[in-house]
Amino acid sequence: MPRPRKCRKVCKLPPATKFCVHGCEETDYIVLTVDEYECIRLVDYQGFSQEQCAEYMQVSRATAQLICDSARKKIASALVNGRGIHIDGGDFRLCEGDEEHCGCGGCKKHCQLKK
């Protein structure tokens, strides 16, 4: 029996969940999971190392690398084949800001502090 998948910590849901090229139909979407989106956001957008990303998402470094590789392959496929991207699903839990120091900046705890 395989080991159950561990939920990955995600800062917040993406502001947009569908990206479409001109003329794409509902069936032309590649599904990127929320945890894949978060990994790409942390590593490629925020500049985290894979080790920092793994620590933040509370998974192993190898798992973070697999998540990033999968996400990049899906994004590349969408670009090369002219398909849309739909962000949906995955094994994740939203950050509640319970940690003493949460580096995400977008969880409920940090959003309340910014007001």
KEDRENTOR-126734 format. One record per atom (N, C-alpha, C): x, z, y; atom name. Coordinates in nm, 2 decimals, padded with zeros to 4 digits. Example, Ala and Ser with C-alpha at 12.3 -4.5 7.8 and 13.67 -1.06 7.14 Angstrom:
2
{{01.32,00.78,-00.57},"N"};
{{01.23,00.78,-00.45},"CA"};
{{01.32,00.78,-00.33},"C"};
{{01.28,00.71,-00.22},"N"};
{{01.37,00.71,-00.11},"CA"};
{{01.29,00.79,00.00},"C"};
//
This chain:
115
{{00.08,00.00,-00.12},"N"};
{{00.00,00.00,00.00},"CA"};
{{00.09,00.00,00.12},"C"};
{{00.07,-00.09,00.22},"N"};
{{00.15,-00.10,00.34},"CA"};
{{00.12,00.02,00.43},"C"};
{{00.23,00.05,00.51},"N"};
{{00.22,00.16,00.60},"CA"};
{{00.12,00.12,00.72},"C"};
{{00.03,00.20,00.76},"N"};
{{-00.06,00.17,00.87},"CA"};
{{00.02,00.14,01.00},"C"};
{{-00.03,00.04,01.08},"N"};
{{00.04,00.01,01.21},"CA"};
{{00.02,00.12,01.31},"C"};
{{00.13,00.15,01.38},"N"};
{{00.13,00.25,01.48},"CA"};
{{00.08,00.19,01.61},"C"};
{{-00.01,00.27,01.68},"N"};
{{-00.06,00.22,01.81},"CA"};
{{00.06,00.22,01.91},"C"};
{{00.06,00.11,01.99},"N"};
{{00.17,00.10,02.09},"CA"};
{{00.11,00.15,02.22},"C"};
{{00.19,00.22,02.30},"N"};
{{00.14,00.27,02.43},"CA"};
{{00.15,00.16,02.53},"C"};
{{00.04,00.14,02.60},"N"};
{{00.03,00.03,02.70},"CA"};
{{-00.01,00.10,02.83},"C"};
{{00.06,00.06,02.94},"N"};
{{00.04,00.12,03.07},"CA"};
{{-00.11,00.10,03.12},"C"};
{{-00.14,-00.03,03.13},"N"};
{{-00.28,-00.06,03.17},"CA"};
{{-00.31,-00.20,03.12},"C"};
{{-00.44,-00.23,03.12},"N"};
{{-00.49,-00.36,03.08},"CA"};
{{-00.45,-00.47,03.18},"C"};
{{-00.42,-00.59,03.14},"N"};
{{-00.38,-00.69,03.23},"CA"};
{{-00.49,-00.72,03.33},"C"};
{{-00.46,-00.76,03.46},"N"};
{{-00.56,-00.79,03.56},"CA"};
{{-00.64,-00.92,03.53},"C"};
{{-00.58,-01.01,03.45},"N"};
{{-00.65,-01.13,03.41},"CA"};
{{-00.63,-01.15,03.26},"C"};
{{-00.73,-01.19,03.19},"N"};
{{-00.71,-01.20,03.04},"CA"};
{{-00.72,-01.34,02.99},"C"};
{{-00.75,-01.44,03.08},"N"};
{{-00.75,-01.58,03.04},"CA"};
{{-00.67,-01.67,03.14},"C"};
{{-00.59,-01.75,03.08},"N"};
{{-00.51,-01.85,03.16},"CA"};
{{-00.54,-01.98,03.10},"C"};
{{-00.58,-02.08,03.17},"N"};
{{-00.62,-02.20,03.12},"CA"};
{{-00.56,-02.32,03.19},"C"};
{{-00.52,-02.42,03.12},"N"};
{{-00.47,-02.55,03.18},"CA"};
{{-00.59,-02.63,03.21},"C"};
{{-00.57,-02.73,03.30},"N"};
{{-00.68,-02.81,03.34},"CA"};
{{-00.74,-02.88,03.22},"C"};
{{-00.87,-02.86,03.20},"N"};
{{-00.94,-02.93,03.09},"CA"};
{{-00.94,-02.86,02.96},"C"};
{{-00.88,-02.74,02.95},"N"};
{{-00.88,-02.68,02.82},"CA"};
{{-01.02,-02.63,02.78},"C"};
{{-01.05,-02.63,02.66},"N"};
{{-01.18,-02.59,02.61},"CA"};
{{-01.17,-02.45,02.55},"C"};
{{-01.28,-02.39,02.52},"N"};
{{-01.28,-02.25,02.47},"CA"};
{{-01.20,-02.24,02.34},"C"};
{{-01.19,-02.34,02.26},"N"};
{{-01.12,-02.34,02.14},"CA"};
{{-00.97,-02.36,02.15},"C"};
{{-00.92,-02.40,02.28},"N"};
{{-00.78,-02.43,02.30},"CA"};
{{-00.70,-02.31,02.34},"C"};
{{-00.74,-02.19,02.32},"N"};
{{-00.67,-02.07,02.36},"CA"};
{{-00.58,-02.02,02.25},"C"};
{{-00.46,-01.97,02.29},"N"};
{{-00.37,-01.90,02.20},"CA"};
{{-00.39,-01.75,02.23},"C"};
{{-00.41,-01.67,02.13},"N"};
{{-00.44,-01.53,02.16},"CA"};
{{-00.31,-01.45,02.16},"C"};
{{-00.28,-01.38,02.28},"N"};
{{-00.17,-01.29,02.30},"CA"};
{{-00.23,-01.15,02.30},"C"};
{{-00.18,-01.07,02.21},"N"};
{{-00.24,-00.93,02.21},"CA"};
{{-00.19,-00.85,02.33},"C"};
{{-00.27,-00.74,02.35},"N"};
{{-00.24,-00.66,02.47},"CA"};
{{-00.10,-00.60,02.46},"C"};
{{-00.06,-00.56,02.34},"N"};
{{00.07,-00.50,02.32},"CA"};
{{00.18,-00.60,02.34},"C"};
{{00.16,-00.73,02.30},"N"};
{{00.25,-00.84,02.33},"CA"};
{{00.27,-00.86,02.48},"C"};
{{00.15,-00.86,02.55},"N"};
{{00.15,-00.87,02.69},"CA"};
{{00.24,-00.76,02.76},"C"};
{{00.22,-00.64,02.71},"N"};
{{00.29,-00.52,02.77},"CA"};
{{00.44,-00.54,02.74},"C"};
{{00.48,-00.58,02.63},"N"};
{{00.62,-00.60,02.59},"CA"};
{{00.68,-00.70,02.69},"C"};
{{00.61,-00.81,02.70},"N"};
{{00.66,-00.92,02.80},"CA"};
{{00.67,-00.87,02.94},"C"};
{{00.57,-00.79,02.98},"N"};
{{00.57,-00.73,03.11},"CA"};
{{00.69,-00.64,03.14},"C"};
{{00.71,-00.56,03.04},"N"};
{{00.82,-00.46,03.05},"CA"};
{{00.96,-00.52,03.05},"C"};
{{00.98,-00.61,02.95},"N"};
{{01.11,-00.67,02.93},"CA"};
{{01.14,-00.78,03.03},"C"};
{{01.05,-00.88,03.04},"N"};
{{01.08,-01.00,03.12},"CA"};
{{01.04,-00.99,03.26},"C"};
{{00.94,-00.91,03.29},"N"};
{{00.90,-00.89,03.43},"CA"};
{{00.96,-00.77,03.50},"C"};
{{00.96,-00.66,03.43},"N"};
{{01.01,-00.53,03.49},"CA"};
{{01.16,-00.52,03.47},"C"};
{{01.22,-00.59,03.37},"N"};
{{01.36,-00.58,03.35},"CA"};
{{01.41,-00.47,03.26},"C"};
{{01.32,-00.41,03.18},"N"};
{{01.35,-00.31,03.09},"CA"};
{{01.44,-00.37,02.98},"C"};
{{01.53,-00.29,02.92},"N"};
{{01.60,-00.34,02.80},"CA"};
{{01.50,-00.32,02.68},"C"};
{{01.53,-00.38,02.57},"N"};
{{01.44,-00.37,02.46},"CA"};
{{01.43,-00.22,02.41},"C"};
{{01.55,-00.15,02.43},"N"};
{{01.55,-00.01,02.39},"CA"};
{{01.46,00.07,02.48},"C"};
{{01.46,00.04,02.61},"N"};
{{01.38,00.11,02.71},"CA"};
{{01.23,00.08,02.68},"C"};
{{01.20,-00.05,02.65},"N"};
{{01.07,-00.09,02.62},"CA"};
{{01.01,-00.02,02.50},"C"};
{{01.10,-00.01,02.39},"N"};
{{01.06,00.05,02.27},"CA"};
{{01.03,00.20,02.29},"C"};
{{01.11,00.27,02.37},"N"};
{{01.09,00.41,02.40},"CA"};
{{00.96,00.43,02.48},"C"};
{{00.94,00.34,02.57},"N"};
{{00.81,00.35,02.65},"CA"};
{{00.69,00.33,02.57},"C"};
{{00.69,00.22,02.48},"N"};
{{00.58,00.19,02.40},"CA"};
{{00.57,00.28,02.28},"C"};
{{00.66,00.36,02.26},"N"};
{{00.67,00.46,02.15},"CA"};
{{00.67,00.39,02.01},"C"};
{{00.76,00.29,02.00},"N"};
{{00.78,00.22,01.87},"CA"};
{{00.93,00.21,01.85},"C"};
{{00.98,00.16,01.74},"N"};
{{01.12,00.14,01.72},"CA"};
{{01.17,00.02,01.80},"C"};
{{01.30,00.02,01.82},"N"};
{{01.36,-00.10,01.89},"CA"};
{{01.33,-00.23,01.81},"C"};
{{01.34,-00.22,01.68},"N"};
{{01.32,-00.34,01.60},"CA"};
{{01.17,-00.39,01.62},"C"};
{{01.08,-00.30,01.62},"N"};
{{00.94,-00.33,01.64},"CA"};
{{00.92,-00.40,01.78},"C"};
{{00.98,-00.34,01.88},"N"};
{{00.97,-00.40,02.02},"CA"};
{{01.03,-00.54,02.02},"C"};
{{01.14,-00.56,01.95},"N"};
{{01.20,-00.69,01.94},"CA"};
{{01.10,-00.79,01.87},"C"};
{{01.04,-00.75,01.76},"N"};
{{00.94,-00.84,01.69},"CA"};
{{00.82,-00.87,01.78},"C"};
{{00.77,-00.77,01.86},"N"};
{{00.66,-00.79,01.94},"CA"};
{{00.70,-00.89,02.05},"C"};
{{00.81,-00.88,02.12},"N"};
{{00.86,-00.97,02.22},"CA"};
{{00.88,-01.11,02.16},"C"};
{{00.94,-01.12,02.05},"N"};
{{00.96,-01.25,01.99},"CA"};
{{00.83,-01.32,01.96},"C"};
{{00.74,-01.25,01.91},"N"};
{{00.61,-01.31,01.88},"CA"};
{{00.54,-01.35,02.01},"C"};
{{00.54,-01.27,02.11},"N"};
{{00.48,-01.31,02.24},"CA"};
{{00.54,-01.43,02.30},"C"};
{{00.68,-01.43,02.30},"N"};
{{00.75,-01.55,02.36},"CA"};
{{00.72,-01.68,02.28},"C"};
{{00.71,-01.67,02.15},"N"};
{{00.68,-01.79,02.07},"CA"};
{{00.53,-01.84,02.11},"C"};
{{00.44,-01.75,02.12},"N"};
{{00.30,-01.78,02.16},"CA"};
{{00.30,-01.85,02.30},"C"};
{{00.37,-01.79,02.39},"N"};
{{00.37,-01.84,02.53},"CA"};
{{00.43,-01.98,02.53},"C"};
{{00.54,-01.99,02.46},"N"};
{{00.61,-02.12,02.46},"CA"};
{{00.52,-02.23,02.39},"C"};
{{00.45,-02.19,02.29},"N"};
{{00.36,-02.28,02.22},"CA"};
{{00.25,-02.33,02.32},"C"};
{{00.19,-02.23,02.39},"N"};
{{00.09,-02.26,02.49},"CA"};
{{00.14,-02.36,02.59},"C"};
{{00.26,-02.34,02.64},"N"};
{{00.32,-02.43,02.75},"CA"};
{{00.35,-02.57,02.69},"C"};
{{00.41,-02.57,02.58},"N"};
{{00.45,-02.70,02.52},"CA"};
{{00.33,-02.78,02.48},"C"};
{{00.23,-02.72,02.42},"N"};
{{00.11,-02.79,02.37},"CA"};
{{-00.01,-02.79,02.46},"C"};
{{00.01,-02.75,02.59},"N"};
{{-00.10,-02.75,02.69},"CA"};
{{-00.22,-02.68,02.65},"C"};
{{-00.20,-02.56,02.60},"N"};
{{-00.32,-02.47,02.56},"CA"};
{{-00.33,-02.35,02.65},"C"};
{{-00.44,-02.29,02.66},"N"};
{{-00.46,-02.17,02.74},"CA"};
{{-00.42,-02.05,02.66},"C"};
{{-00.41,-01.94,02.74},"N"};
{{-00.37,-01.81,02.68},"CA"};
{{-00.48,-01.71,02.70},"C"};
{{-00.52,-01.64,02.60},"N"};
{{-00.62,-01.54,02.61},"CA"};
{{-00.56,-01.41,02.56},"C"};
{{-00.56,-01.31,02.65},"N"};
{{-00.50,-01.17,02.61},"CA"};
{{-00.62,-01.09,02.56},"C"};
{{-00.60,-01.05,02.43},"N"};
{{-00.71,-00.97,02.37},"CA"};
{{-00.66,-00.91,02.24},"C"};
{{-00.71,-00.78,02.21},"N"};
{{-00.69,-00.72,02.09},"CA"};
{{-00.55,-00.66,02.07},"C"};
{{-00.51,-00.62,01.95},"N"};
{{-00.38,-00.56,01.92},"CA"};
{{-00.40,-00.41,01.89},"C"};
{{-00.29,-00.35,01.85},"N"};
{{-00.29,-00.21,01.81},"CA"};
{{-00.23,-00.14,01.93},"C"};
{{-00.31,-00.08,02.02},"N"};
{{-00.26,-00.02,02.14},"CA"};
{{-00.35,00.10,02.18},"C"};
{{-00.29,00.18,02.26},"N"};
{{-00.36,00.29,02.33},"CA"};
{{-00.32,00.29,02.47},"C"};
{{-00.41,00.31,02.56},"N"};
{{-00.38,00.32,02.71},"CA"};
{{-00.31,00.45,02.74},"C"};
{{-00.21,00.44,02.83},"N"};
{{-00.13,00.55,02.88},"CA"};
{{-00.23,00.64,02.96},"C"};
{{-00.22,00.77,02.93},"N"};
{{-00.30,00.87,03.00},"CA"};
{{-00.22,00.94,03.10},"C"};
{{-00.09,00.92,03.11},"N"};
{{-00.01,00.99,03.20},"CA"};
{{00.02,01.13,03.16},"C"};
{{00.01,01.16,03.03},"N"};
{{00.03,01.30,02.99},"CA"};
{{00.18,01.34,02.98},"C"};
{{00.27,01.24,02.98},"N"};
{{00.41,01.28,02.97},"CA"};
{{00.45,01.34,03.11},"C"};
{{00.56,01.42,03.10},"N"};
{{00.61,01.49,03.22},"CA"};
{{00.66,01.38,03.31},"C"};
{{00.73,01.28,03.26},"N"};
{{00.78,01.17,03.35},"CA"};
{{00.74,01.04,03.28},"C"};
{{00.64,00.98,03.34},"N"};
{{00.59,00.85,03.28},"CA"};
{{00.64,00.74,03.37},"C"};
{{00.72,00.65,03.32},"N"};
{{00.79,00.55,03.40},"CA"};
{{00.70,00.42,03.42},"C"};
{{00.58,00.43,03.38},"N"};
{{00.50,00.30,03.39},"CA"};
{{00.45,00.27,03.53},"C"};
{{00.41,00.37,03.61},"N"};
{{00.37,00.35,03.74},"CA"};
{{00.23,00.30,03.76},"C"};
{{00.16,00.27,03.65},"N"};
{{00.02,00.22,03.66},"CA"};
{{-00.08,00.29,03.58},"C"};
{{-00.04,00.40,03.51},"N"};
{{-00.14,00.47,03.43},"CA"};
{{-00.23,00.55,03.52},"C"};
{{-00.33,00.61,03.47},"N"};
{{-00.43,00.69,03.54},"CA"};
{{-00.37,00.79,03.63},"C"};
{{-00.27,00.86,03.58},"N"};
{{-00.20,00.97,03.65},"CA"};
{{-00.13,00.91,03.78},"C"};
{{-00.06,00.80,03.77},"N"};
{{00.00,00.75,03.88},"CA"};
{{-00.09,00.68,03.98},"C"};
{{-00.20,00.62,03.93},"N"};
{{-00.30,00.56,04.02},"CA"};
{{-00.36,00.66,04.10},"C"};
{{-00.39,00.78,04.05},"N"};
{{-00.45,00.89,04.13},"CA"};
{{-00.35,00.95,04.23},"C"};
{{-00.22,00.95,04.20},"N"};
{{-00.13,01.00,04.30},"CA"};
{{-00.11,00.91,04.41},"C"};
{{-00.14,00.78,04.40},"N"};
{{-00.12,00.68,04.50},"CA"};
{{-00.23,00.69,04.61},"C"};
{{-00.34,00.75,04.58},"N"};
{{-00.45,00.75,04.67},"CA"};
{{-00.43,00.84,04.79},"C"};
//
